[in-house]
Amino acid sequence: MELLFIGLNHRTAPIELRDRLAIVPTRLQAALADAAGRTGLLEVVLLSTCNRSEVWTVAEDPRVGSEAILAFLCEFHGVAAGEIQPHLYTHTDRAAVRHIFRVVAGLDSMVLGEPQVAGQVKEAFEAARAAGATGFLLERLFQHALHTNKRIRSETRLGEGAVSVSYVAVELARKIFGDLAEKRVLVLGAGDMGEQALECLEGAGAGTIQVINRTHQKAVEMAARHNWQALPWESLAEALVEADIVISSTGAPHPVVRTELMREVMARRRNAEIVLIDIATPRDVENAVGNLYNVFLYNLDDLNGIAEENRRRRRAEAEAAERIVEAETDAFLHWLASLEIKETLVELRKSFDAIRLQELEWLRSKMPEMSEHHAALVEQFSNRLINKLLHGPMSALRRGVAGSQAAGLAEAVRRLFGLTK
């Protein structure tokens, strides 16, 4: 068994491809069933966020597992392998452990140190668990990732004043307009990112905020928590006519703001400028909308410049967090090696016992006149002989648990004695 993580993110793939590989909540169970049913994948978790799509697995064989994951990505999303492969990264063993620890801590995020990703990973694991796609190894890895994140949050200042993609979106609006007190803002989407955007807008002093969500009740509840106005989905065009700024994160599988709609909206606005900040994956706003006169459209990739300022400020804290990640990676791998050592010890003893019992049967067949007393002495002798023969390799294996070559030592013993795995 081997940890095998394959995916792409905002650094390796353009937003157009990330859109195509995003898994919306309504398709997650189908995706898990598809991936978990692939040959060679023993455990599966699917992580799909605004900036990454990853498949986390335990594979019987890394080569077979890699082929299975690529086939899943291509077939489930309807994308050719040649379009995906140049943008994929693959992590195994130590690199896989380190990767999940960094992801959960926000060290691999566009917004360095963002706390939201830990919740997204938790949701991904809960969905995989509910689908019966996880097992002992990924569950233990997930719990250790949460422990690592807790250490980082308590022992470094990486999480102080932690920001999110929603925060960066509002910062972009402030860079464009300066004071937001006189601006009318429309928030599309009433999920976590929508609420974070609303809170950041309040902190930035936005004058008027309206909320629209396809499920109107969710918009009503979110708006009520902040004393703003919720509008029905049917009011989208009217709300766009009135808005100066739109921040969108609906989670819809297809664009909800299309070019034809915005062309009509701009005619009614008499081409008054409007800023659309689309932080959804897949994107909520059709790309061609940005070609319309006085429509200024920004997506996740456009937020990188502002996020870089955040990365510079947090670099020292990130270095301290990385040291914790390395230490916890060592700790997890030590635990994993101890499992492999224990399994190898059990298999080694079973193998020698099987040979011992086989040879005892042969001896009894050759000496049917052997008394019970002598048979017991021979049995005792065979056990003592096996114990002495195994003492050296078993002691070496037990000592290997504390060393850095434990997994390699266990594999060498398995190969030497022809043990199954």
N, C-alpha and C positions, 0 to 999 in steps of 0.2 A: 504494500500500500504506500502511496506517496501523495503528499499535498500538491495540487496542481491548480494554479490560478491563471486564467487568461482573460484579457479585457483590453479596453481602450479608454482614454480619457481626454480631457481638454488639451493636454499637451501633445498627444499623439494623433488625434483625429480631428478633422474639421467638424463644425457644428452640423453640417448637412448629413454626414455619416452618423454622428451621434444621435441625431433625430431618428434615423432609420433603424437603429439598434436599441432605441429606448423601449422599455416594456411598461406600458400603462397598467394601472392597477387591475383593470378589468380583464387583462390577458395574463396576469402573473401566474395564476394557478395552472392554466394551460401550458405556459412556458415551463413551469417546474415539472409538470407531468412528462412533457416531451424530453427535457434534459435528463431527468432522473431515470428515464427508461432507456437511455443510450448505453450500449455495450461498453463495459469497462469503467463506468462511473459509479462508485459505491455510495458517495454522498454528494449532494449538490445544494448550493445556495446561489441565488441570482441577485446581484446588486445593480439596480438601475436608478441613478440619480441625475440631477441636472447636468453633471459634468463627467459622468462615467457610466459604462456598462461593463460588468465583469461577471465571470462565471467562476465560482470558488468550488473546487471539488476535491474529493479523495479518489484517486484513480488506482486501478490495479497495476497498470503499466502506463508511464508518462506518454509514450508514443501513441498508444491506442487511445488514451484519454484525450490527447491533443486533437487527434483526428475526429473523435466523437464531439468535442466542443465546437470545433470549426464547422462540422456538419450541422450541428444544432443551430449555430448562429446564422448560417447561410439559409437553411431550410425554413426555420421559424420566421425569419425576418424577410425572406425572399431577396437576399443580397448575394451576389456572386463572390466566391472565395477570393478572387483577384482584387476585388474592391476592399475587402476587409483585411487580408493578411498583412499588407505593408504597415498597417496602423496598430496591430496587436502587440502586446507585450505578454510574456509568459514568465511566471514565477513558480519555482518548485522548492521544496524543502525549506532551508533557512530563509531564502528570499521570499517565499510565500508567507511565512510566519511574520517576518519583518514588515511585509507589505500590509497585511491586515492590521497590525498594530499601528502603523503610520496612518492608514486610512481612518481608523476609528478616532485617532487623536487629532485629526484635521491637518496632519503634516503633509499630506499628499493632495490637499484641496487647493483650488484656485485662491480662495480666501484663507490664508494660513491660520490654522488654529480654530477654524469655525467649529462650534460645538454641535451643530445640527446633524452632521454626518453620522455621529454615534447613534442617534435616534433612527436614522435611515437604515443603518446596518442592523440595528435591533429589529426593526420591522421586517427586514429581509430574512433574518433568521427565524422570526416567528412564523412567517409565511411558509418557509421551507419546512419547519418543524410540523406545522399543521398539515402539510402535504405529505408528510412521512419521508421527506427527501434527505434529512440530516441524520447523522449517527454520532457515535461517541466521540470521534476524533474532532470533527468540526465544532461540536458543542463545547468541548473542552477548550478548543482554540478560541472560540467566541468569548467564553467566560474570562480567559486570560487576557484577551484584548480589552475587555471592559476594565479589568484590574489595572492594566497598563495605562489606560486613559485616565483612570482615577488617580494614579500616582503622578502622572504628568500635570493634571489640573491642580493637585495639592502641593507639588514640590517645585513647580515652575510658575511663571506668570504668563504663560502662553494663553491662558483663558481669560486674562483680565481685559475687560472691555472687548470681549470677543465679538467679532463681526460676522456677518453672513452675506450671501449673495444678495439678499434683499437690501441689506445695509449699503452695499456697494452700488446697487441700482439707485437708491435714494441719493447717495453721494454724487452720482453722475447727474441727477436732476439738479442738485444744488450747484454743481459746477456750471451747468448750462444757464440756469435762471438766477442763481444767487439766492435772494430771499424768496421763500416759497409761501409767504404769508398771504399773498394775493392770488395764489394759483389754485386752480380747481384740479383735483387729482382723482382719477378713476382707478380703482384696484379691481382687476379682473381675476377672480379665483379666491375662494375662501378656505384654502388649505393652510398648512403651516407656513409656507413661503408668503402667501398672501397676507396672513396675519402679521408675520414679521415685517413685511413691507409697510403695513399700516402703522405698526408701532414706531418704525423708523421715521415715517413721514410725520407722525405726531411729534417725535423728538426734534425733527427739523423745522417744526413750526408751520406745517402746511395749513392753509386757511380752510379749505373745504375738501372733504374726502367722501367719495361714494364707492359703494361695493356692489359688484354684480357677480353672481355665480349661477351656473346652470341649475343647481339645486337651490332654489330661492331661500328655503328655510335656513340653510347654512350661512348664506349672506346676511340674513336677518339677525341670526345669533351672533355672528362676528361683529357686525356693525353695532349691535346693541351693547356689546362689551366695551365699546369705545365711544359710544354716543355719536355715531355717524349714521349716514343714511344708506339703506339697502334698496336697490332697484331690481325689478324683475328682469329676467334675461331678455325679454321682448323689448326692453328699453335700451338695448345696447347702442343702436344707431343714434338715438337721441342723446345718450350720455357721451358718446364720442364727439358729437357736435359741440357739447358744452365744455369738454375737458381741455386742459392745457397739457397735462401729463397723464400718461397711461402706463401703469405697471402691471404686467400680465403674467400669471402663473397658474393656468387653469388645470393642467394635467389632461387636457383633451387629446385624443389620438390624432386629430387633424386641426389645421388652422381654424380659429374662430373669427379672426379679423382678416377678411379676404380683400383683395384689391378692388373689386367692384363695389363692395360696401364702403371702403374708405374713399373711393372716387366720389360717391354720392355724398358722403359726410363732408368732404372738403369743399364740394360745391355749396353745400348749405352753410359752411363756415366762411364762405368767401375767401377760401385759401388761407385763413389765419393759421399760423404755424402751430404744430402739435408735436410733442415728443412721445414716442412709443418705446418703452423699455421692456423687451420680451425676455423673461428669465425662465421660461418654461422649456421642458424637453419632453416630447417634441415641441417645436416652436408653435406659439399661438398665433403669430402674425405672419401672413404670407410674405415671402421675401420681396416680391415686386412692389409691395406697399411702400417700401423705402424709396422707390423711384418717383413717387408722386411729389408734386411741387409743395414745398413747405412742410412735408412730412419727414421727420427725423427719427429713423428707426434704428434701435440698438439691440443687439442680442448678447448672449453670454460671453462670446469671444471678445466683444467690444469692451467688456468690463475689466479686461486683464490689466490695463494701464493703471486703473485705480487700485486694483488688488495688489499690484506690485509695490505700491507705497506701503500697504499694510505689511507685505512680506519683509520689506526693509526694516520697518520698525520692530518687527518681532524676531529678527534673525538670531539675536543672542539667546532669547528664550527657546527658540527652535533648536538650537544646538544642545541646550541642556535636555530638552525633550528627546532628542535623538539618542543621547547617551542612555536615557532610561529605556528607550525602545531596544537598544542593543543588549542591555542587561536582561530585560525581560524575555527577549528572544533566546538568549542563552539558557535562561531558566526553563522555558517551555521545551526547548530541544533536549535539555537534560532529562526532563520528565518523559519525553517521547522515547529517548534512548533507553531509559530504565524499563519502559514497557517492552521494548524490543529485546532487551537483555533477558528479562524475566521470561518472555515467550520462548526465547532460544534455549534457556536453561531447561524449561519444561520439555521442549521438543527433544533436546539432547538426551535427557534422562529417559524419555519414552522410547527413543530409538535404541539406546543401549539395553533397556529392559526387554524390548521385543526380541533382540538378538539373544539375550541371556535365556529367555524362556524357550525360544526355539531350540537352542542348543541343549537345554535341559531335557526337552522332549526327546531329542535324538539320543541322549545318554540313557534315558529310561527305556527307550525301545531296544537298545543294545544290552541293557542289564535289567531284564524283567525281574530277576531274583533279588534285586536290591531291597534291603529292609527299609522300613519307615524311618528308622534311626539314621541310617546312612543317607537316605534321600534328603532328610532334614539337614544333615551336615553339608551335603553337596549344595543344597539350596542356600544355606548360610554362606558357604564359601563363594558361590557365584555372586551374591550380593556384595560381599566384602571386596571381591576382585573388581566389580564394576565401580564401587564407590572410590576405590583407590585410583583406578584408571581415570575417573572423571574429576577427581579432586583438583588436578592442575588446571584443566581448561575451565572448570566452573569457577575456580577462584579468580582466574584471569578475567573472566566475564564479569564477575561481581565487582572487581576492581575497575573494570572498564566503564561502569556506570558513572564514575566520578571524572572520567577523562573525556577529552574532546573527540576521541576516535571510537566512541562506544558503538555507534551504528555500523561503522566499517568493521569493527572487531566481530560483532554479531553476525554480519554478513559473511565474513571469512569463515567462521565456525560452521555456519549453515552449509556453505559450499564444500568445506573440507569433509564434513560428515554426511553430506547428501540429505540435509533436512528439507522438508517441504516448507513453503511459505505462502 
